[in-house]
Structures are given as C-alpha cells and as structure tokens.
Amino acid sequence: MQTEISTLIQAYIEQRRQTKLDEIEKKKNVKNGVSEIELATLNEQIQTAYQDFDIQTWLTSAAVRAKQISLATHAVKFTHGSAKGSNILALASNTDAPYLDSSAIVTPAVDAVGNAAALDVAKLLQLDDGNATLAVYLSQGDDHVLRPLASSDEQCQLWADGLRQALEVKTPSSHTLAKQIYFPIGDNQYHLISPLYSSALAHELFHQVQHSRFSDEMKAAREARKKNQPSDVDVVRYSNLAVTISGGSKPQNISQLNSKRYGKTYLFPCTAPDWKSQYQPPMFGLNWFDSREVGRNTYYLIKLLAEFLVKVKPLDSNIRIRQHRDRLADQILDSILTLAVNHQTNTSGWSETSELSPAQQCWLDPQASHLYNGDWQTEVSRDFGLWLNNRLEKASQQQLMLGSEALQHWQALCHDAIREAGR
C-alpha cells in the first residue's frame, strides 16, 4: 500500500524529535550523574524539543528556512567554495542522448546547496512516496499534499510557498568566482555562458566506480575469474582514474551529495590517443619494475607520493594521511597493472628467452607458471615494495628513508591488487 507523503512528513519530523530527545537523555544518564541545575536545564531542553518539533511549528520554521538552500543538479560551489551564483535544478532526461551528461541519467540524484544547518529541509523536500518527491509535488503546484497537516488553507499555502523557495531561481546570476565563457555569435556579439558542475552526474559515476571496486557482486566475479570459473557478471575495472576533492575536511559545506561522496569526484581520462609503437616485450633485465616503460609511466605519480610523504613526515599519522597515501599508491599500481596487461596478452611463452626473474615471468607470461614452484605473487609484490621504496627515496632527494615497515605495506597493497586483477 502506498504511503501518503503527509504520513512520511509526519514520521520524518517525529524521527528528528526522537533523535534530539535521545541526545538529551544520554546527557542525563552520564556515569557520575548531573547536578540539579543541569537536570533542570536538560528537562527544559526536552520541553523545548517537544515544542520545536510539533509538526505545524516545525513546518512553519522549515518554510522560513527553505530560502537558505537550493535543490539542484548543477551547483556553482564546486567551481569555487566561495562562489555565490545560482544553482540549477534540471530533471529533464533524454534516453537517446549521444553524450554522457546529466540528461542521460533516468533518475538523477538531487543535491542540496546552501546553509548546512538547513539541510534538514532538503531531506524533507526529498521524501518520496513512490510516485514523486515532495519537491516534485510542490514544483507542479500540488500543494494539497500538505493539507492534511495544516490547520487551514492559508497555513498550507504559506508552507508551500516557503518550501518552494528552495526550488526556484527567481533572478539567475553568476559570480566573479564562477566559470564564464564568452561565446562569439558574430558582429562583435557574444553569449556569456556559465558552465556549472553536474553533481548529479558526478554522483552517478561515483556509485558506478564504487560498485566496480567494492560490491559483493563484483568481488564474486573477480573471485570466479581468479579460479577460472564461469560467471554471469562481467569484471569491470576503471583504469587511469583521477580523484578531485571538494570541500577539504568539510565536504558538507559544498553540498549534501558531496558529503555523501566524502568530497570525491572521479575523473576519467579524456586525453587524445597515444601513438603506439611496435610492441616490444621486456626481454632484458631481471626486474621489470626497473624498466624505462614502468619508470616513464609512473614518474609523476611517484613524485606526487614522495612530495606528500615529505610534507606529512613531521606529523603524527592519522587515518586521513594513511588513506591519501594509499590512494596515491593505488594510482601507481593501477598504472603498472595496465602496462602488465599488454604483456599478459602477448603470445604465450614469450618470456622463455627473457632475463626476467622466474616469479616475474609467471606474472607477465601466464604460460610460464611451470617455471616457478613458489608463491610468485609474494615475490613480485616484494619486488614492487623494494622498487617503490627506492624510487621514493630518490624522488625525495633522500629526505625519505623508508625501511621494512613501508616495504611490507607496499607489498601488501601490490599483493591485493594482483589478486583483484585476476593474476
């Protein structure tokens, strides 16, 4: 049975009130107790919570605060955190769109931009009864969905008009910190175009990449590939990804969806195709990691990692530092694994006359597994760890002196990456 939007609104407000009451009760039940004065203050807060979260009182407040936020699919703050131009809500879809843009998304995610203290109003507007969200009802003029909660038609109209302020852009404007493009249309005339970042598209791509990396479905597919077993699911891997962070340590200051993405936006490579010379397998040298091929493709990534490690060297380690370090190391591994695929798909047995170590022959030439009876994945991972330590020390001009602890960490990352890649 479909739940009416008014019932969902009532449940949402009651849930927010209960959350507030639970916080107050937690303060009352501290281990050492509270004084009589503190207890009286907390009891007053309980009474205030019941008053503030009365349905009609709260909706009246929400209608006033709605102007502090904008529901949008395209937000100006992603261009610059201090930009104050208009945000755009564009929900029209085009299933035949020839390009990957927000119109190609059947149900685009709606973002909320503005005062973080008013994001509760954004969540209210995005309540969905199965047919549409409250925001869609209000945008279509269906104010009657609020009538069961109002004491009069006038109060219902007041709520609807107030909440609609989060959906409308009455005076569209740009800003000096926003991007602007003068597009010539002839006779010394121009259109001034202000391109906006599509948070809806970024959100869709973010979930696609996260699904390919961490979903149970994709993990099962990778496991089946590793064991040479059939699977109905294709293994999806996005290589050469870049990541931008919006909002720094406070992604909620940019937008609601940005906070859900931890500030991340994945960027796909869109460079022009590179000229590929005739394929040459790595025939010379014991360690493929020391080859010019690997060095050329990882030089800048290693430089970035070295600069970061030098910068945080005086600081105490924390989870943000470790996560950023591992993201940079994963980019290096992604680049190396992409190169490795070229050799793994070469003519079987090509490594028979190469100078590569037996373990690396097993890795780069799938038909060479008979050459090595040990754990070649561990050997290759150790080669990677030693190589990365050495390259980081050189890139930092010996400001970094990395030992066995770093070696074991790089080795573990490489071992996991090789297994995920199905080798």
VENQUI-V509195 format. One record per residue. N is the residue number from 0. PSI is psi in whole degrees, -180 to 180 (999 if undefined). OMEGA is omega in whole degrees, 0 to 359 (none if undefined). NEAR is the number of other ideal C-beta (glycine too) atoms within 12 Angstrom. Layout:
N:PSI:OMEGA:NEAR ; N:PSI:OMEGA:NEAR
This chain:
0:134:183:6 ; 1:134:178:11 ; 2:130:180:17 ; 3:150:183:23 ; 4:-32:180:33 ; 5:-36:177:28 ; 6:-39:178:21 ; 7:-38:178:30 ; 8:-46:180:38 ; 9:-44:180:25 ; 10:-37:180:20 ; 11:-45:181:32 ; 12:-41:179:33 ; 13:-36:178:20 ; 14:-40:178:20 ; 15:-37:177:28 ; 16:-41:180:26 ; 17:-37:177:18 ; 18:-43:179:17 ; 19:-42:180:26 ; 20:-38:179:24 ; 21:-37:178:16 ; 22:-42:181:17 ; 23:-43:179:26 ; 24:-36:178:19 ; 25:-38:177:15 ; 26:-33:180:20 ; 27:-28:186:22 ; 28:32:177:14 ; 29:158:188:14 ; 30:-45:185:8 ; 31:8:179:8 ; 32:176:179:12 ; 33:157:179:19 ; 34:168:180:12 ; 35:-37:179:10 ; 36:-45:179:10 ; 37:-39:180:17 ; 38:-41:179:19 ; 39:-41:179:14 ; 40:-41:180:17 ; 41:-37:178:26 ; 42:-37:175:20 ; 43:-38:178:15 ; 44:-34:178:23 ; 45:-45:179:24 ; 46:-39:178:17 ; 47:-39:180:18 ; 48:-41:178:26 ; 49:-36:179:21 ; 50:-47:183:17 ; 51:-33:183:23 ; 52:17:164:29 ; 53:137:190:21 ; 54:-48:183:30 ; 55:-38:178:25 ; 56:-44:183:22 ; 57:-42:180:30 ; 58:-35:176:38 ; 59:-43:177:29 ; 60:-42:180:27 ; 61:-37:180:41 ; 62:-32:178:33 ; 63:-39:185:21 ; 64:-11:185:27 ; 65:-29:181:36 ; 66:-12:181:22 ; 67:-9:181:25 ; 68:165:174:39 ; 69:129:169:41 ; 70:131:188:46 ; 71:155:168:42 ; 72:-22:180:37 ; 73:123:188:40 ; 74:139:183:46 ; 75:-24:184:38 ; 76:-19:178:39 ; 77:-23:175:40 ; 78:-44:176:29 ; 79:133:185:22 ; 80:-21:181:26 ; 81:4:179:16 ; 82:140:186:26 ; 83:22:180:20 ; 84:-174:182:31 ; 85:147:171:25 ; 86:152:187:42 ; 87:134:174:33 ; 88:106:183:38 ; 89:105:185:26 ; 90:0:180:27 ; 91:136:181:17 ; 92:157:180:18 ; 93:98:184:17 ; 94:-17:179:11 ; 95:18:183:8 ; 96:129:182:15 ; 97:-13:183:9 ; 98:158:176:11 ; 99:96:177:17 ; 100:-177:186:24 ; 101:-26:180:34 ; 102:-15:179:23 ; 103:-7:180:21 ; 104:125:183:28 ; 105:-47:179:15 ; 106:84:183:18 ; 107:143:175:30 ; 108:141:180:33 ; 109:128:182:41 ; 110:165:176:48 ; 111:127:183:41 ; 112:140:177:44 ; 113:-150:182:32 ; 114:119:182:21 ; 115:-26:180:24 ; 116:-14:180:16 ; 117:13:180:30 ; 118:-18:176:33 ; 119:-31:177:33 ; 120:-38:178:42 ; 121:-42:179:39 ; 122:-36:176:28 ; 123:-47:183:42 ; 124:-20:182:46 ; 125:8:173:33 ; 126:135:188:35 ; 127:126:180:24 ; 128:6:181:24 ; 129:-27:176:14 ; 130:-43:182:17 ; 131:166:175:23 ; 132:166:176:32 ; 133:-37:179:41 ; 134:-42:180:38 ; 135:-43:178:26 ; 136:-46:183:31 ; 137:-37:180:36 ; 138:-26:179:24 ; 139:3:178:18 ; 140:13:180:14 ; 141:71:183:22 ; 142:-13:185:29 ; 143:-18:181:20 ; 144:-19:178:34 ; 145:-11:188:40 ; 146:-39:181:23 ; 147:-19:183:21 ; 148:-14:185:34 ; 149:154:179:24 ; 150:-13:180:18 ; 151:165:176:13 ; 152:-35:180:14 ; 153:-42:180:15 ; 154:-40:178:23 ; 155:-43:180:27 ; 156:-37:179:20 ; 157:-45:179:25 ; 158:-48:184:41 ; 159:-45:180:36 ; 160:-39:180:23 ; 161:-45:182:31 ; 162:-30:180:41 ; 163:-16:179:33 ; 164:-23:179:29 ; 165:-9:184:43 ; 166:-19:189:37 ; 167:144:172:24 ; 168:97:186:24 ; 169:-38:180:11 ; 170:86:181:8 ; 171:138:181:19 ; 172:155:173:18 ; 173:-165:184:25 ; 174:156:181:21 ; 175:-23:180:15 ; 176:-1:178:17 ; 177:163:176:30 ; 178:138:178:21 ; 179:138:182:22 ; 180:127:173:14 ; 181:115:182:13 ; 182:116:184:13 ; 183:136:177:12 ; 184:11:176:11 ; 185:157:178:8 ; 186:42:179:6 ; 187:31:176:7 ; 188:153:184:10 ; 189:151:163:13 ; 190:134:175:12 ; 191:111:184:17 ; 192:133:177:15 ; 193:92:181:26 ; 194:137:181:20 ; 195:145:178:39 ; 196:132:179:37 ; 197:99:177:36 ; 198:-31:179:45 ; 199:-45:179:41 ; 200:-42:178:33 ; 201:-37:181:39 ; 202:-41:179:35 ; 203:-45:179:30 ; 204:-38:179:30 ; 205:-46:181:33 ; 206:-33:177:22 ; 207:-44:180:23 ; 208:-44:180:27 ; 209:-38:178:21 ; 210:-42:181:21 ; 211:-25:183:25 ; 212:-40:194:25 ; 213:-6:183:16 ; 214:150:178:18 ; 215:-36:180:12 ; 216:-46:182:19 ; 217:-34:177:25 ; 218:-41:179:22 ; 219:-38:179:18 ; 220:-41:179:25 ; 221:-37:179:30 ; 222:-40:178:19 ; 223:-40:179:19 ; 224:-41:181:23 ; 225:-34:182:19 ; 226:9:182:13 ; 227:39:178:11 ; 228:153:180:14 ; 229:152:177:10 ; 230:142:178:20 ; 231:-6:184:10 ; 232:131:176:20 ; 233:141:174:13 ; 234:122:183:23 ; 235:130:178:22 ; 236:128:179:25 ; 237:116:182:25 ; 238:161:177:25 ; 239:37:177:25 ; 240:146:170:28 ; 241:155:181:25 ; 242:130:171:28 ; 243:150:181:23 ; 244:126:179:24 ; 245:129:176:34 ; 246:-7:179:30 ; 247:-129:182:17 ; 248:-5:180:16 ; 249:69:183:17 ; 250:-22:180:27 ; 251:-18:178:30 ; 252:-17:176:24 ; 253:-55:178:41 ; 254:169:181:44 ; 255:-48:181:38 ; 256:-34:177:42 ; 257:-37:177:37 ; 258:-39:179:26 ; 259:-26:178:24 ; 260:8:183:32 ; 261:28:179:27 ; 262:-2:187:31 ; 263:143:166:29 ; 264:125:178:31 ; 265:134:178:31 ; 266:132:178:21 ; 267:149:180:19 ; 268:136:179:17 ; 269:28:178:10 ; 270:161:177:9 ; 271:151:180:6 ; 272:140:177:7 ; 273:145:174:10 ; 274:126:181:6 ; 275:120:177:8 ; 276:175:181:8 ; 277:135:184:6 ; 278:134:177:15 ; 279:112:179:16 ; 280:155:180:32 ; 281:88:185:33 ; 282:-21:188:22 ; 283:144:179:17 ; 284:142:182:21 ; 285:-33:187:20 ; 286:112:181:27 ; 287:-28:180:36 ; 288:-25:180:40 ; 289:1:184:24 ; 290:158:177:29 ; 291:-34:181:16 ; 292:-49:180:27 ; 293:-44:181:33 ; 294:-42:181:27 ; 295:-36:185:15 ; 296:-11:182:26 ; 297:1:187:34 ; 298:-54:185:19 ; 299:-34:178:19 ; 300:-42:178:30 ; 301:-38:178:35 ; 302:-42:178:22 ; 303:-44:180:26 ; 304:-42:180:37 ; 305:-44:179:34 ; 306:-40:179:22 ; 307:-45:181:28 ; 308:-36:177:35 ; 309:-40:182:23 ; 310:-40:184:18 ; 311:1:182:22 ; 312:-42:181:20 ; 313:-10:186:10 ; 314:157:173:15 ; 315:139:181:10 ; 316:140:174:16 ; 317:176:188:12 ; 318:-34:179:12 ; 319:-41:179:19 ; 320:-45:183:19 ; 321:-39:180:20 ; 322:-42:179:20 ; 323:-39:177:29 ; 324:-44:182:34 ; 325:-32:177:25 ; 326:-43:178:27 ; 327:-40:179:33 ; 328:-36:178:37 ; 329:-35:178:29 ; 330:-38:177:34 ; 331:-45:180:39 ; 332:-40:178:43 ; 333:-43:179:32 ; 334:-42:181:32 ; 335:-43:181:44 ; 336:-32:176:34 ; 337:-41:177:26 ; 338:-39:183:31 ; 339:-33:181:36 ; 340:-37:180:21 ; 341:-38:181:23 ; 342:-34:181:35 ; 343:-23:179:30 ; 344:7:177:18 ; 345:174:179:22 ; 346:129:183:14 ; 347:138:177:18 ; 348:9:183:18 ; 349:-24:187:24 ; 350:0:185:33 ; 351:-35:182:18 ; 352:14:180:14 ; 353:167:179:28 ; 354:4:181:19 ; 355:151:175:34 ; 356:153:180:28 ; 357:-39:181:26 ; 358:-42:180:32 ; 359:-29:173:40 ; 360:-42:179:35 ; 361:-34:181:32 ; 362:-48:187:44 ; 363:-19:179:43 ; 364:97:185:36 ; 365:-22:181:26 ; 366:4:182:20 ; 367:13:184:29 ; 368:-22:181:23 ; 369:-11:184:16 ; 370:-15:189:24 ; 371:123:182:22 ; 372:-13:183:11 ; 373:-166:180:15 ; 374:89:185:19 ; 375:-29:179:29 ; 376:-41:178:29 ; 377:-40:180:23 ; 378:-45:179:29 ; 379:-41:180:39 ; 380:-37:178:33 ; 381:-39:176:29 ; 382:-42:179:36 ; 383:-47:181:42 ; 384:-45:178:32 ; 385:-43:180:26 ; 386:-45:182:34 ; 387:-42:176:40 ; 388:-46:182:32 ; 389:-44:182:26 ; 390:-38:180:32 ; 391:-40:178:38 ; 392:-41:178:24 ; 393:-43:181:20 ; 394:-30:180:28 ; 395:4:182:24 ; 396:46:176:13 ; 397:16:173:13 ; 398:-22:176:18 ; 399:133:173:27 ; 400:94:188:18 ; 401:134:184:30 ; 402:-148:187:15 ; 403:-32:181:14 ; 404:-46:177:14 ; 405:-41:179:29 ; 406:-47:182:24 ; 407:-35:180:21 ; 408:-48:178:26 ; 409:-40:181:40 ; 410:-42:180:30 ; 411:-42:179:23 ; 412:-44:181:32 ; 413:-42:181:38 ; 414:-45:179:27 ; 415:-40:182:25 ; 416:-40:179:34 ; 417:-41:179:36 ; 418:-42:180:25 ; 419:-33:181:28 ; 420:-4:177:28 ; 421:20:178:25 ; 422:999:none:33
